[in-house]
Amino acid sequence: MKHFVAAALFLSLALPAWAETFSFGVTSLRNATITAQYWNPILDYAGRKSGVTLELATRKTAQEVSNAEARGEFDFLYSNHILMPSHAAAGYRIFARPAGEPIRGQIVVPENSPLRSLRDLEGMRMGFPSKVAFVAYAVPMVELLREGITVKPVMAGNMEGIIAQVRADEIPAGAVNSKVIQAYAAREDFKYRALWTSAPYLDFPVSVHPRVPEAVAQAVRDALVGMAQDPEGLKILKASAAVIKQGPPYGFVPALDAEYDNQREVYRLIWKKEGR
């Protein structure tokens, strides 16, 4: 009987504290294989530490991910699309963000491109991941409109899709996230120049849907924020970073909704300018 009780206790401790599986949505920056290689080890660690089963969830394109976000389909989420006016009703609450430098929007060309300034883009095709991207659409498009420069937008579905088209000379210039292209360039040996770089903005927030119990949200937050301070967690973070050639610092830090109000304002501005 004692052996049975001990075995039952061991099994109960080994199982997640919450029987339900919670989805962790990730916006489409890279292809599905690299996204999974990067995020699955992180979510496995956070799940084990928090006692919460987390399952990576994404869609084929950034626009499809954004549509799902607006409907509140993800329990947890790594994306800044929730800052758009159309997504406010979903009620996602920000609780963390990646550690490290802020992100910037950039308009880039291959290193040997003849284009030298934003004015050179007048009337040309220019790549964007999607119309829901923040630093890779809303921020640069506001600048282009402010300067009176008209381009012909080409949507690629995700960030690295745009970079690949610029690299292959299929489009002359692309709007990108500074961190994403820096990592891509290191991984793929791509030489590029930035025609324009925006002001800094906080990196993509990690948020939670209001239907998720507070205890679950807190446990996942604590696991992510504490990951870089745990030797096992730091090892996993470094291995995931190596997949995309991402440099230190690693891990996540706490974040608040109010810290992203300036990004909400940019989204409101571009929606107004485009009559959405």
N, C-alpha and C positions, 0 to 999 in steps of 0.2 A: 504494500500500500504506500509506503514511504517513497519507493522508487517511482510509483505512478504519479504521486503528487509532485515530486521533483521534476519529472519529465514534463508534466502539464505546466508547471511554473516556467520551465525553460522555454517551452513553445510560446507561452503567452508573452514572455519578454522579447522573444525573437520576432514576433509579429508586429506590424505597425500599430500604433495606438489608435489609429483611425482606419476603419475597414474600407472606407471610401477612397477611390483614386481621384486625385485632383489634377486637372490639366494645367500645364504651364505653357502658355502661348508665347511664341517667339516670332517677331516680325521677320520678313524675308529679306535678309541682307545678302546671303550667300546661297549656294545650291544646297539641296536637302542633305546630301552626304556630309558636307563639311559642317552644316548646322548641327546635325546629329552627333558627329564626332566631337564637336566643341561642347555642346550642352548636356548630353546624356550622362557623362561622368559627374558633372557638377550637380545635376538633379538627383542622381543616385546617392551622392554623398549627403546632400541636403535632406533627402528623404530619410536616410538611415539615422541621421543626427536628430531630426525633428520627430521621427515616428510617423511621418506623413508620406504616403505613396504619391510621388509626382511623376507625371507622364508628359513628355515633350509633345507639344501640339503646334502645328504650323499649317500653312497652306502653300499652294504653288507660287503665288505671287504676293507682293506686298499689298496690293489692292484687295485680294481675297482675304488676307489676314485682317486687314483693316475693317472690312465688312463684317467679319466674324466678331471682331472686338466691339463694334458698334452694337451688335446684338447681344453682347455680354456672354459669348460662348466659352470663354476661357476663365478658369478659376484664378490663376495667376498669370501675369503678363509681363513680358519684356518688350516694350514698345512706347513710342511717344505719340502715337496716333490718338491715344485717349485724350490728348490735349486739344483736339479739334472740337469746334462747337457741336458737330453732329454726333460726337461720342459722349458728351457730358451725361446724357441720360443713363448710360450704362453704370455710372457710379463707381468706377475703379478708384481705389485709394492708393496713392504712392507711399512706399515705405523704404525703398532702397534704390541704389544706383551703383554702377561700376565705380571702383576706385580709380583715381588717376586724373589725367588732364581732361579738360572739357573738350567737346567736339566743336568743329567749325564746318560751315558749308564752304565748298570750293568748286570753282569751275575750272576744269583741267583739260589739258591737251597733251599729246605726246611731246617728248622733249624736243624733237626736231620739227615740230609744227611751225608753219610760217605765221600763225596767229600770235599776236603780241598783246592785244588789249581786248577789253569787252566790246569796244566799238567794232572790232574786226568780225564779231559774231552777227552783225546786222543781217537779217534775212537768211541766216544759215540754219541747218539742222543741228539740234542740240539734244543730247540725251539726258533723260531723267528716269529714276526707278519707277515712279508713279506720282500721281497728283496728291497723294496723301503723305509723301515723304516730307520731313521737316527741313533739315539742313540741306537736303538734296533736291528739294523742289520749292517749298514755301519761301525759305530764306533767300536763295539766289534769284527766284522769280520776282520777289519784291524789289530787289536791287536792279534787275533788268528793266522792270516797269518804271522804276524811279528815274533811271537813266534814259528812258525812251528808246530802249533797244528791243527790237522785235526778233524773236527766233521761232523756228519751227520745231516744237517739242516732239521728241521720239521717246516713247515709254518702253522700258526693257523688262519690267516685272520685278527686278531686284537690283541692288546696288552693284554687285560684281558683274551683273549682266551688262550694265552700262559701261563699266570700266573695260570689260573685254571688247566691246564694240569700238571704244575709243582707241584701244591698243591695236586693233585690227584695221584701223582707218576706215571703218564702216560709217562712222559719224565723226565730225571734226572736233567736237568738244562734248564734255559731259559734266553734269552736276553731281557731286559726291559728298560723302561724309569724310572728313579729313582723316579720321582714325581708320576707317575701312580701307581707303585707298593706300594709306601708308603701309598697312599690313599686307594688302594684296601685292603692292609693288615689291616688298621684301620677299614674299613667297614666290612670285612669278617673274622677278627680275624685270620689272616694267619701269622704264624711265619716263617721267612726266614732269610737266610744269603747271603751276597754278596761275591762271590769268587773274583770278580774284579769290580772296579769302575773307570770310565773314568774321564778325565779332564772335567771341566764345559763348557757348551754351552748355549747360549741364548735360552729361551723357544720358542715354536712354533710361527712363525710370523703370523700376520693377514695382508692379502694383498688384492689388488683390481685389477681386469682385466682392461686393457687399454680402453675397450669399454664403461666403466662406466663414465658418465660425471663427471668432476672434482668437481663440486658443490655437487654432491651426495656423492662422495668419502670423501670429506672434512666434510660433515655433519655427516656421519656415524662415521668417525674417531673421531670427536669432542664429539659425544654422548658416544662412548665407553671409550675414555680417561677421560671424565669428570664424568663417572658413579659412581666411588667410592667417589667422593666429594659431591654427591647429596644424601640426606638421603633416598629417595625412591630407587635410584639406588643401594646404599650400602646394603639396606635391601634385594633387589633381588639377589645381588651377594652373600651375606651370605647364603641365602636360597638355591641357586644353588650349592654352595660349600658344603653345608650339605648333598646334595644328594650323593656326591662321597667321603665325609669325607676329603675335602680339607681345609687346614688351611689358615690363613691370611699370607701376605696381599692379598687383593682382587682387582679385576679390571684389567685395562689395562694401559700401558704407551706408549708414542711415540717410534717408532723404525725406523731405516733406513736400506736400502738395504745393504750398505757397512758393516754394523755390522755383517752380516751373511756370509761374504766372506770365513771365515775359515771353515764353514760347506760346502760351495760349493767345497772347496778344498778336503775335506774328501770324498765327493761323487765322485769327479773326480778320486781320488786315488783308491777307491774300484772298480770303473768301469774299470780302467786300469788293475788292478790286476786280475780281473775276465774276462777280454777280451770282455767287452760289447761294 
